[in-house]
Amino acid sequence: MANSKYEYVKSFELEDEVMLPNLIVVRIDGRDFSRFSQVHEFEKPNDEAALNLMNSCSSAVLEEFPDIIFAYGYSDEYSFVFKKTSRFYQRRASKNLSLVASFFAAVYVTKWKEFFPRRRLEYAPSFSSKVVICASAEVLQAYLEWRQQDCHANNQYETCFWMLVNSGKTISESQEVLKDTQKQQKNELLFQKFGINYKTLPELFRQGSCLFKTKVEETVKHDENGNPVKRMRRKAVLVHSENIAGRSFWNEHPSLYGDLGQFTKDIGRVEPDFVRSFQFENKLLPLTWVVVRIDGSHFHRFSDVHEFEKPNDEQALKLMNSCAVAVLEEFEDIHFAYGVSDEYSFVLKRESDLYQRQSSKIISAITSLFTSTYVIRWVDFFPHKELKYPPSFDGRAVCYPTYKILLDYLAWRQVDCHINNQYNTCFWMLVKSGKTKTQSQDYLKGTQTREKNELLSSQFGIEYNTLPLIFRMGSLVFRSKEAVSDENGVVSGKKLKREGEVVVDHCNIIERGFWEEHPHILSYS
């Protein structure tokens, strides 16, 4: 396909490869899960069903991504460790962290009813994620020790805190009682005041959960005599251990030290600042236009499995648009979005300081919210079609230094929309007329815009320029500048959008006319 004059904007994309032989850890954290747990009435200090849901999602992640060998989690966080030889997505940090957060969010929504059958999911959960680079097995050991220490300290405090609150103390009083208390003092408080021996509490609460892949024998089929045929395969197993960073635990599992490295000695208490120094963080340049672009992962297969209409499935596109609207409603700093097919670009205002411009948090929060919303709203757009498996999206963030370059980026995406849609329209019409996919590709090879239009018109009676705008132009999402004159939003019988309401449109953004008519969208204010 032909290149456009806007292709130069790709030069602003930066690579964020994690170099070998560093180990890659992707850590996800529930975004504003304090509120999420309150809205959904999780038990305090620990909700066993919520923790089991997190574990189930993590198991799904290990099954989905072969390169992830080990995972450890507690509360609303999980850390996923890739094998040391991994080249997953060319070891690009943004791809890895966004895919894991996205898939985890999708599975969380999908499995919600399994763990909370009588509780409605009130809104879409989302997760932020980051990459931690472990230069050696020793650094990984220190990281895991730190996270389990944090699990213990937080759980012990939360157990004491909520027992005090449940006994009648206020939140402030409970915080004051626990201020500056040490581990032993908290244990004594629990035992003397509430009769609780902390060490007898469930391991799930005290130790967190770890999953790792090990070889297990499974029946794959039965022979003609009905006898089981068994094969060894790698499967994620869930365990609880008092010391996941201990040499004895790690080295008794060959799959761990073989894929990740051997722990040669036990370590003591780890200083968090030491481990934090290995976090891979890319702060986006200030006073630049940040675009977060997300793309469906393996959506060719996803669209085939779910039997999307070809070349365009209007309901699938409207579902994407609905998710984009949800993202703009959630993040005020996102002023504009443009989407086509299985991709969406979100433009943050130039002076945005969202998440202190930490690339990983911005990408993962947007991608995971988009994905969980996609799963929740699937039934609204496909009421008679089952969601066969959770979708996922990967993301990246790119800084564009000037207004002109930003508009050229958006023009590039719309030009790409036109080129792809025109080609796909011709291709699928040819296939539906009886040609094979290979014959259709050969037929269209080297054809220009005019020739494709003539093909559609002469052979299929289709005037390309009369096709729905959503197919030809893609979708624009932004906040309306219009105000209403009364509480019903009706002026002379015509309903107007409320000021600040997120709207969807389909029009030409290559020409400057749209931007001149809507200067507020990308204004500097």
C-alpha positions as CSV (number, residue, x, y, z in Angstrom):
1,M,0.0,0.0,0.0
2,A,1.1,3.5,-0.7
3,N,2.8,5.7,1.9
4,S,1.4,9.1,2.8
5,K,3.3,12.4,3.3
6,Y,2.5,12.1,7.0
7,E,4.6,8.9,7.5
8,Y,7.4,11.0,8.9
9,V,5.6,11.2,12.3
10,K,6.7,7.6,12.9
11,S,10.2,8.9,13.6
12,F,9.0,10.3,16.9
13,E,8.4,6.8,18.3
14,L,11.1,5.7,20.7
15,E,12.2,2.1,21.3
16,D,12.1,1.0,25.0
17,E,13.7,-2.4,24.7
18,V,14.9,-4.1,27.9
19,M,18.3,-5.4,27.0
20,L,19.4,-9.0,27.6
21,P,20.4,-10.5,30.0
22,N,18.2,-8.5,32.3
23,L,15.2,-10.2,33.7
24,I,11.8,-8.5,33.1
25,V,9.2,-8.1,35.9
26,V,5.9,-6.6,35.1
27,R,4.1,-5.4,38.3
28,I,0.4,-4.4,38.2
29,D,-1.5,-2.6,40.9
30,G,-5.2,-2.0,41.1
31,R,-6.0,1.6,40.2
32,D,-7.9,3.3,43.0
33,F,-8.8,-0.1,44.5
34,S,-9.5,1.5,47.9
35,R,-12.6,3.0,46.3
36,F,-13.3,-0.1,44.2
37,S,-13.3,-2.4,47.3
38,Q,-15.6,0.0,49.2
39,V,-18.1,0.2,46.3
40,H,-18.1,-3.5,46.0
41,E,-18.2,-4.1,49.8
42,F,-15.2,-6.3,50.1
43,E,-14.6,-7.7,53.5
44,K,-12.0,-6.1,55.7
45,P,-9.1,-6.6,56.2
46,N,-9.2,-9.4,53.6
47,D,-11.8,-10.6,51.2
48,E,-11.0,-14.2,50.3
49,A,-13.1,-14.2,47.2
50,A,-11.4,-11.0,45.9
51,L,-8.0,-12.5,46.5
52,N,-9.0,-15.8,44.8
53,L,-10.2,-13.8,41.8
54,M,-6.8,-12.0,41.6
55,N,-5.1,-15.4,41.8
56,S,-7.4,-16.8,39.1
57,C,-6.6,-13.9,36.8
58,S,-2.9,-14.4,37.4
59,S,-3.2,-18.0,36.5
60,A,-4.9,-17.0,33.3
61,V,-2.0,-14.6,32.5
62,L,0.6,-17.5,33.0
63,E,-1.5,-19.7,30.6
64,E,-1.8,-16.9,28.0
65,F,1.8,-15.8,28.0
66,P,4.3,-18.7,27.8
67,D,7.3,-16.5,28.6
68,I,5.9,-15.6,32.1
69,I,7.3,-18.2,34.4
70,F,6.5,-17.0,37.9
71,A,4.0,-14.6,39.6
72,Y,3.6,-13.3,43.1
73,G,0.7,-11.3,44.5
74,Y,-1.3,-10.1,47.4
75,S,-4.1,-7.6,47.9
76,D,-4.6,-5.8,44.6
77,E,-1.1,-6.2,43.2
78,Y,0.7,-8.9,41.2
79,S,4.3,-9.2,39.9
80,F,4.9,-11.3,36.7
81,V,8.4,-12.6,36.0
82,F,9.5,-13.4,32.4
83,K,12.0,-16.1,31.7
84,K,15.5,-14.8,31.3
85,T,15.8,-15.6,27.6
86,S,12.4,-14.0,26.7
87,R,12.1,-12.0,23.5
88,F,8.4,-11.4,23.9
89,Y,7.5,-8.4,21.7
90,Q,11.2,-7.7,21.2
91,R,11.4,-7.1,25.0
92,R,9.7,-3.7,24.6
93,A,8.7,-2.5,28.0
94,S,5.5,-0.6,26.9
95,K,4.2,-3.6,25.0
96,N,4.8,-6.0,27.8
97,L,3.4,-3.9,30.6
98,S,0.3,-2.8,28.6
99,L,-0.6,-6.3,27.4
100,V,-0.3,-7.9,30.9
101,A,-2.4,-5.1,32.4
102,S,-5.0,-5.3,29.6
103,F,-5.4,-9.0,29.7
104,F,-5.5,-9.1,33.5
105,A,-8.3,-6.5,33.5
106,A,-10.3,-8.4,30.8
107,V,-10.1,-11.7,32.8
108,Y,-11.0,-9.9,36.0
109,V,-14.3,-8.7,34.5
110,T,-14.9,-12.1,32.7
111,K,-14.4,-14.1,36.0
112,W,-16.2,-11.7,38.3
113,K,-19.4,-13.6,38.4
114,E,-17.6,-16.8,39.2
115,F,-16.3,-15.4,42.5
116,F,-19.1,-12.9,43.2
117,P,-22.2,-14.6,41.8
118,R,-24.6,-12.4,43.7
119,R,-22.8,-9.1,43.4
120,R,-23.0,-6.7,40.5
121,L,-19.8,-5.3,39.0
122,E,-20.6,-1.6,39.4
123,Y,-17.9,-0.2,37.1
124,A,-14.9,-1.2,35.0
125,P,-11.8,-1.9,37.1
126,S,-8.4,-0.8,35.8
127,F,-4.8,-1.4,36.7
128,S,-1.5,0.5,36.4
129,S,1.7,-1.4,35.7
130,K,5.4,-0.9,35.5
131,V,8.5,-2.8,34.5
132,V,11.2,-3.7,36.9
133,I,14.5,-4.7,35.4
134,C,16.4,-7.3,37.4
135,A,20.0,-7.3,36.4
136,S,20.6,-10.7,38.0
137,A,18.9,-13.5,39.9
138,E,20.1,-11.8,43.1
139,V,18.2,-8.6,42.2
140,L,15.1,-10.7,41.5
141,Q,15.5,-12.4,44.9
142,A,15.7,-9.0,46.6
143,Y,12.6,-7.8,44.7
144,L,10.5,-10.8,45.7
145,E,11.7,-10.5,49.3
146,W,10.7,-6.9,49.4
147,R,7.2,-7.6,48.0
148,Q,6.6,-10.4,50.5
149,Q,7.9,-8.2,53.4
150,D,5.4,-5.6,52.2
151,C,2.6,-8.2,52.2
152,H,3.3,-9.2,55.8
153,A,3.7,-5.6,57.1
154,N,0.5,-4.4,55.3
155,N,-1.6,-7.4,56.3
156,Q,-0.6,-7.2,59.9
157,Y,-1.3,-3.5,60.1
158,E,-4.7,-3.9,58.3
159,T,-5.7,-6.8,60.5
160,C,-5.0,-4.8,63.6
161,F,-6.6,-1.6,62.2
162,W,-9.9,-3.3,61.1
163,M,-10.2,-5.2,64.4
164,L,-10.0,-1.9,66.2
165,V,-12.5,-0.3,63.9
166,N,-14.9,-3.2,64.2
167,S,-14.6,-3.0,68.0
168,G,-15.9,0.5,68.0
169,K,-13.0,2.8,67.6
170,T,-13.0,5.5,64.9
171,I,-10.6,5.4,62.0
172,S,-8.5,8.2,63.5
173,E,-8.4,6.5,66.9
174,S,-7.3,3.2,65.3
175,Q,-4.6,4.9,63.4
176,E,-3.4,6.6,66.6
177,V,-3.3,3.3,68.5
178,L,-1.1,1.7,65.8
179,K,1.2,4.7,65.3
180,D,4.9,3.7,65.6
181,T,4.0,0.1,66.8
182,Q,6.4,-2.7,65.9
183,K,5.6,-6.2,64.7
184,Q,5.7,-7.8,68.1
185,Q,3.4,-5.1,69.6
186,K,0.9,-5.7,66.8
187,N,0.9,-9.4,67.5
188,E,0.4,-8.8,71.2
189,L,-2.5,-6.4,70.5
190,L,-4.2,-9.0,68.3
191,F,-3.8,-11.8,70.9
192,Q,-4.5,-9.9,74.1
193,K,-7.4,-7.8,72.9
194,F,-9.0,-10.0,70.3
195,G,-7.7,-13.5,71.0
196,I,-6.1,-13.8,67.5
197,N,-2.8,-15.6,67.0
198,Y,-1.5,-13.9,63.9
199,K,0.5,-16.9,62.8
200,T,-2.7,-19.0,62.6
201,L,-4.4,-16.7,60.1
202,P,-4.8,-18.1,56.6
203,E,-1.6,-18.3,54.6
204,L,-3.4,-16.5,51.7
205,F,-3.6,-13.4,53.9
206,R,-0.2,-13.6,55.6
207,Q,2.1,-14.8,52.8
208,G,0.4,-13.8,49.6
209,S,0.2,-16.2,46.7
210,C,2.7,-17.4,44.1
211,L,2.2,-19.2,40.8
212,F,4.8,-20.8,38.7
213,K,4.9,-23.2,35.8
214,T,5.9,-26.7,36.4
215,K,5.6,-29.9,34.4
216,V,2.5,-32.0,35.1
217,E,1.1,-35.1,33.5
218,E,-2.3,-34.6,31.9
219,T,-4.6,-36.8,29.8
220,V,-4.8,-35.3,26.3
221,K,-7.0,-37.9,24.7
222,H,-8.1,-41.5,24.8
223,D,-7.0,-44.3,22.4
224,E,-9.3,-46.6,20.5
225,N,-9.5,-48.9,23.6
226,G,-10.5,-46.1,25.9
227,N,-7.2,-45.9,27.6
228,P,-6.0,-42.4,28.6
229,V,-3.1,-41.0,26.6
230,K,-1.0,-38.8,28.8
231,R,1.5,-36.1,28.1
232,M,3.7,-33.8,30.2
233,R,2.9,-30.2,29.8
234,R,3.7,-27.0,31.7
235,K,1.0,-25.7,33.9
236,A,0.6,-23.0,36.4
237,V,0.3,-24.1,40.0
238,L,-0.6,-22.0,43.0
239,V,1.3,-22.3,46.3
240,H,1.7,-20.3,49.5
241,S,5.2,-20.1,51.1
242,E,6.5,-18.3,54.1
243,N,9.6,-17.2,52.1
244,I,9.3,-17.2,48.3
245,A,12.8,-15.6,48.1
246,G,14.4,-18.3,50.2
247,R,17.0,-20.5,48.6
248,S,15.2,-23.7,49.8
249,F,11.9,-22.8,48.1
250,W,13.4,-21.5,44.9
251,N,15.9,-24.2,44.3
252,E,13.6,-27.1,44.9
253,H,11.7,-26.2,41.8
254,P,13.9,-26.9,38.7
255,S,11.6,-24.9,36.4
256,L,12.3,-21.7,38.5
257,Y,16.1,-21.8,38.7
258,G,16.3,-23.2,35.1
259,D,14.3,-20.4,33.6
260,L,15.1,-17.5,36.0
261,G,18.4,-18.3,37.7
262,Q,19.5,-19.9,41.0
263,F,19.4,-18.2,44.4
264,T,22.8,-19.0,46.0
265,K,22.1,-17.8,49.5
266,D,19.3,-16.5,51.7
267,I,19.0,-12.8,52.2
268,G,17.8,-10.6,55.1
269,R,15.6,-7.6,55.1
270,V,15.7,-5.6,51.9
271,E,15.8,-1.8,51.6
272,P,12.9,-0.8,49.3
273,D,15.0,2.0,47.7
274,F,17.5,-0.5,46.5
275,V,14.9,-2.4,44.5
276,R,13.1,0.7,43.3
277,S,16.3,1.8,41.6
278,F,15.7,-1.0,39.1
279,Q,12.3,0.3,38.0
280,F,12.3,1.0,34.3
281,E,10.6,4.4,34.0
282,N,10.3,6.7,31.0
283,K,9.0,10.1,31.9
284,L,7.4,11.8,29.0
285,L,8.9,15.2,27.9
286,P,7.1,18.2,29.5
287,L,5.0,20.6,27.3
288,T,4.7,18.1,24.5
289,W,1.5,16.5,23.1
290,V,1.3,13.0,24.4
291,V,-0.5,10.4,22.3
292,V,-1.3,7.0,23.7
293,R,-2.1,4.6,20.9
294,I,-3.7,1.2,21.7
295,D,-4.0,-1.7,19.2
296,G,-6.0,-4.9,19.5
297,S,-3.7,-7.9,20.1
298,H,-4.3,-10.6,17.5
299,F,-7.6,-9.1,16.5
300,H,-7.6,-10.8,13.2
301,R,-8.1,-14.0,15.1
302,F,-10.5,-12.3,17.5
303,S,-12.7,-11.0,14.7
304,D,-12.7,-14.4,13.0
305,V,-13.6,-16.3,16.1
306,H,-16.4,-13.8,16.9
307,E,-17.6,-13.7,13.3
308,F,-17.3,-10.0,12.7
309,E,-18.8,-8.8,9.5
310,K,-16.2,-8.1,6.7
311,P,-14.9,-5.7,5.7
312,N,-16.5,-3.7,8.6
313,D,-18.6,-4.7,11.5
314,E,-20.5,-1.6,12.6
315,Q,-21.4,-3.0,16.0
316,A,-17.7,-3.8,16.7
317,L,-16.7,-0.3,15.8
318,K,-19.4,1.2,17.9
319,L,-18.2,-0.9,20.8
320,M,-14.7,0.5,20.4
321,N,-16.2,4.0,20.3
322,S,-18.1,3.4,23.5
323,C,-14.9,2.3,25.2
324,A,-13.1,5.4,24.0
325,V,-15.9,7.6,25.4
326,A,-15.5,5.9,28.8
327,V,-11.8,6.6,28.7
328,L,-12.4,10.3,28.0
329,E,-15.0,10.5,30.8
330,E,-12.5,8.9,33.2
331,F,-9.5,11.1,32.3
332,E,-10.1,14.8,32.0
333,D,-6.6,15.3,30.6
334,I,-7.5,13.4,27.5
335,H,-9.0,16.0,25.1
336,F,-9.3,14.0,21.9
337,A,-9.3,10.5,20.5
338,Y,-9.3,9.0,17.0
339,G,-10.1,5.4,16.2
340,V,-10.3,3.1,13.3
341,S,-10.7,-0.7,13.2
342,D,-9.1,-2.2,16.3
343,E,-6.9,0.9,17.2
344,Y,-7.4,4.1,19.1
345,S,-5.2,7.1,19.7
346,F,-5.8,9.3,22.8
347,V,-4.4,12.8,22.9
348,L,-3.5,14.3,26.3
349,K,-3.5,18.0,26.7
350,R,-0.1,19.6,26.2
351,E,0.4,20.7,29.8
352,S,-0.9,17.4,31.3
353,D,0.8,16.2,34.4
354,L,-1.2,13.0,34.6
355,Y,0.7,10.5,36.8
356,Q,3.6,12.9,36.7
357,R,3.9,12.0,33.0
358,Q,5.1,8.5,33.9
359,S,4.7,6.6,30.6
360,S,4.0,3.2,32.1
361,K,1.2,4.4,34.4
362,I,-0.5,6.4,31.7
363,I,-0.3,3.6,29.1
364,S,-1.5,0.8,31.4
365,A,-4.3,2.8,33.0
366,I,-5.8,3.7,29.6
367,T,-5.3,0.3,28.1
368,S,-6.7,-1.7,31.0
369,L,-9.7,0.6,31.4
370,F,-10.4,0.4,27.7
371,T,-10.2,-3.4,27.8
372,S,-12.3,-4.0,30.9
373,T,-15.0,-1.6,29.5
374,Y,-14.9,-3.6,26.2
375,V,-15.7,-6.8,28.1
376,I,-18.4,-5.2,30.2
377,R,-20.1,-3.5,27.3
378,W,-19.8,-6.5,24.9
379,V,-23.3,-7.6,25.6
380,D,-24.7,-4.1,24.9
381,F,-23.5,-4.4,21.3
382,F,-23.6,-8.2,20.8
383,P,-26.6,-9.3,22.9
384,H,-26.8,-12.6,21.0
385,K,-23.1,-13.4,20.6
386,E,-21.0,-14.9,23.4
387,L,-17.6,-13.4,24.2
388,K,-15.5,-16.5,23.5
389,Y,-12.3,-15.3,25.3
390,P,-10.9,-12.1,26.8
391,P,-9.5,-9.6,24.4
392,S,-6.3,-7.6,25.0
393,F,-4.7,-4.4,23.7
394,D,-1.2,-3.2,23.7
395,G,-0.2,0.4,24.0
396,R,2.6,2.9,23.5
397,A,3.1,6.6,24.3
398,V,4.7,9.1,21.9
399,C,5.5,12.8,22.4
400,Y,4.9,15.2,19.6
401,P,6.6,18.6,20.1
402,T,4.3,20.9,18.0
403,Y,0.7,21.4,17.2
404,K,1.4,20.9,13.5
405,I,3.1,17.6,14.0
406,L,0.3,16.4,16.2
407,L,-2.2,17.2,13.5
408,D,0.0,15.5,11.0
409,Y,0.0,12.4,13.2
410,L,-3.8,12.4,13.3
411,A,-4.0,13.0,9.6
412,W,-1.6,10.0,9.1
413,R,-4.0,7.8,11.0
414,Q,-7.0,9.0,9.0
415,V,-5.1,8.5,5.7
416,D,-4.3,5.0,6.9
417,C,-8.0,4.5,7.7
418,H,-8.9,5.4,4.1
419,I,-6.2,3.3,2.5
420,N,-7.0,0.2,4.6
421,N,-10.8,0.5,4.3
422,Q,-10.8,1.0,0.6
423,Y,-8.5,-2.0,0.1
424,N,-10.5,-4.2,2.5
425,T,-13.8,-3.2,0.9
426,C,-12.4,-4.3,-2.5
427,F,-10.8,-7.4,-1.1
428,W,-13.8,-8.8,0.7
429,M,-16.1,-8.0,-2.2
430,L,-13.9,-10.1,-4.4
431,V,-13.8,-12.9,-1.9
432,K,-17.5,-12.9,-1.5
433,S,-17.9,-13.0,-5.3
434,G,-16.0,-16.3,-5.4
435,K,-12.3,-15.5,-5.6
436,T,-9.9,-17.0,-3.2
437,K,-8.0,-14.7,-0.8
438,T,-4.8,-15.2,-2.8
439,Q,-6.6,-14.4,-6.1
440,S,-8.1,-11.3,-4.5
441,Q,-4.7,-10.1,-3.2
442,D,-3.1,-10.7,-6.6
443,Y,-6.0,-8.8,-8.3
444,L,-5.5,-5.7,-6.1
445,K,-1.8,-5.7,-6.3
446,G,-0.5,-2.4,-7.5
447,T,-3.9,-0.8,-7.9
448,Q,-4.4,2.9,-7.1
449,T,-7.3,4.7,-5.4
450,R,-9.1,5.5,-8.7
451,E,-8.8,1.9,-9.9
452,K,-10.3,0.5,-6.7
453,N,-13.2,2.9,-6.9
454,E,-13.8,1.8,-10.5
455,L,-13.7,-1.8,-9.5
456,L,-16.3,-1.3,-6.7
457,S,-18.5,0.7,-9.0
458,S,-18.3,-1.4,-12.2
459,Q,-18.3,-4.9,-10.6
460,F,-20.3,-4.5,-7.5
461,G,-22.4,-1.3,-8.0
462,I,-20.8,0.3,-4.9
463,E,-19.9,4.0,-4.9
464,Y,-17.1,4.2,-2.4
465,N,-17.8,7.8,-1.3
466,T,-21.4,6.9,-0.3
467,L,-20.3,4.2,2.2
468,P,-20.9,5.1,5.9
469,L,-18.6,7.7,7.3
470,I,-17.7,5.6,10.3
471,F,-16.0,3.2,7.8
472,R,-14.3,5.8,5.6
473,M,-13.4,8.4,8.1
474,G,-13.0,6.5,11.4
475,S,-14.3,8.0,14.6
476,L,-13.5,11.2,16.5
477,V,-14.2,11.4,20.3
478,F,-14.1,14.8,22.1
479,R,-15.9,17.0,24.5
480,S,-18.7,19.2,23.2
481,K,-18.4,22.9,23.5
482,E,-22.2,23.4,23.1
483,A,-24.3,24.5,26.0
484,V,-28.0,23.8,26.6
485,S,-30.6,26.5,27.2
486,D,-32.9,24.5,29.5
487,E,-32.7,21.5,31.8
488,N,-34.0,19.2,29.1
489,G,-31.2,20.2,26.7
490,V,-33.7,21.2,24.0
491,V,-33.5,24.3,21.8
492,S,-36.2,24.8,19.2
493,G,-37.0,21.1,19.2
494,K,-33.4,20.1,18.5
495,K,-31.5,18.3,21.3
496,L,-28.0,19.7,21.9
497,K,-25.1,18.1,23.7
498,R,-24.4,19.5,27.1
499,E,-21.2,21.5,27.5
500,G,-18.4,19.1,28.3
501,E,-20.3,16.0,27.2
502,V,-18.2,13.5,25.4
503,V,-19.4,13.0,21.8
504,V,-18.5,10.8,18.8
505,D,-18.3,12.2,15.3
506,H,-17.1,11.0,11.9
507,C,-15.5,13.7,9.7
508,N,-12.4,14.9,7.9
509,I,-9.6,15.8,10.3
510,I,-6.9,15.9,7.6
511,E,-8.1,19.3,6.4
512,R,-7.7,22.1,8.9
513,G,-11.4,23.0,8.7
514,F,-12.4,20.7,11.6
515,W,-9.8,22.2,13.9
516,E,-10.7,25.7,13.0
517,E,-14.3,25.0,13.9
518,H,-13.4,23.3,17.2
519,P,-10.4,25.3,18.5
520,H,-11.3,24.3,22.1
521,I,-10.4,20.7,21.6
522,L,-6.6,21.1,21.5
523,S,-6.4,24.6,23.0
524,Y,-3.5,25.4,25.3
525,S,-5.8,26.4,28.2
